[in-house]
Amino acid sequence: MEAIEGRIVEMIQSLTVKVDGMRTMSSRLEQIDNKLEQYGDRLEKMQVKVDLSMTSLGQVQMEQAVMAKAMKAAANQVSPPTSPPS
């Protein structure tokens, strides 16, 4: 009978150690989860900034193309091509 009780006590102690280990792992996983959530928030903010930058860059390129055409048209109007002397 004492042998069975001793074995039960050993098993309970072993289970206690394992439960404590699980608590530690659970705590660490919670910390990792919080960090991942923070990184996700930062990533979303960064994505918004990248999207705005790309939109702005596209607008600037379009404006440059329009200005280049306007300047070319203005240059053609101001100085008509001259024919070379024959």
C-alpha positions as CSV (number, residue, x, y, z in Angstrom):
1,M,0.0,0.0,0.0
2,E,2.8,2.4,0.9
3,A,4.5,1.6,-2.5
4,I,1.3,2.7,-4.3
5,E,1.0,5.8,-2.2
6,G,4.7,6.7,-2.9
7,R,4.2,6.1,-6.6
8,I,1.1,8.3,-6.6
9,V,3.0,11.1,-4.8
10,E,5.8,10.9,-7.4
11,M,3.3,11.1,-10.2
12,I,1.6,14.1,-8.6
13,Q,5.0,15.8,-8.2
14,S,5.8,15.0,-11.8
15,L,2.5,16.4,-13.0
16,T,3.1,19.5,-10.9
17,V,6.4,20.1,-12.6
18,K,4.8,19.6,-16.0
19,V,1.9,22.0,-15.2
20,D,4.4,24.6,-14.1
21,G,6.3,24.2,-17.4
22,M,3.0,24.6,-19.3
23,R,2.3,27.8,-17.4
24,T,5.7,29.1,-18.3
25,M,5.2,28.2,-21.9
26,S,1.8,29.8,-21.9
27,S,3.2,33.0,-20.5
28,R,5.9,33.1,-23.2
29,L,3.4,32.4,-26.0
30,E,1.2,35.2,-24.7
31,Q,4.2,37.6,-24.8
32,I,5.0,36.4,-28.4
33,D,1.4,36.9,-29.4
34,N,1.4,40.5,-28.0
35,K,4.6,41.3,-30.0
36,L,3.1,39.9,-33.1
37,E,0.0,42.0,-32.7
38,Q,2.2,45.1,-32.2
39,Y,4.2,44.2,-35.3
40,G,1.0,43.7,-37.3
41,D,-0.2,47.2,-36.3
42,R,3.2,48.7,-37.3
43,L,3.0,46.8,-40.6
44,E,-0.4,48.2,-41.3
45,K,0.7,51.7,-40.7
46,M,3.8,51.2,-42.9
47,Q,1.6,49.8,-45.7
48,V,-0.6,52.9,-45.6
49,K,2.5,55.1,-45.9
50,V,3.8,53.0,-48.8
51,D,0.5,53.2,-50.6
52,L,0.3,56.9,-50.2
53,S,3.9,57.3,-51.4
54,M,3.2,55.1,-54.5
55,T,0.0,57.1,-55.2
56,S,2.0,60.4,-54.9
57,L,4.8,59.1,-57.1
58,G,2.3,58.2,-59.8
59,Q,0.7,61.6,-59.6
60,V,4.1,63.3,-59.9
61,Q,5.0,61.2,-63.0
62,M,1.7,62.1,-64.6
63,E,2.2,65.8,-63.9
64,Q,5.7,65.6,-65.3
65,A,4.4,64.0,-68.5
66,V,1.7,66.7,-68.9
67,M,4.3,69.5,-68.2
68,A,6.7,68.0,-70.7
69,K,4.0,67.9,-73.4
70,A,3.0,71.5,-72.6
71,M,6.5,72.7,-72.7
72,K,7.1,71.0,-76.0
73,A,4.0,72.5,-77.5
74,A,4.9,75.9,-76.2
75,A,8.4,75.6,-77.6
76,N,7.0,74.7,-81.0
77,Q,4.7,77.7,-81.0
78,V,7.3,80.2,-79.9
79,S,10.0,79.2,-82.4
80,P,8.7,77.9,-85.7
81,P,11.1,75.7,-87.5
82,T,13.3,77.6,-89.9
83,S,14.2,76.1,-93.3
84,P,17.8,75.9,-94.0
85,P,19.1,78.4,-96.6
86,S,19.3,77.0,-100.1
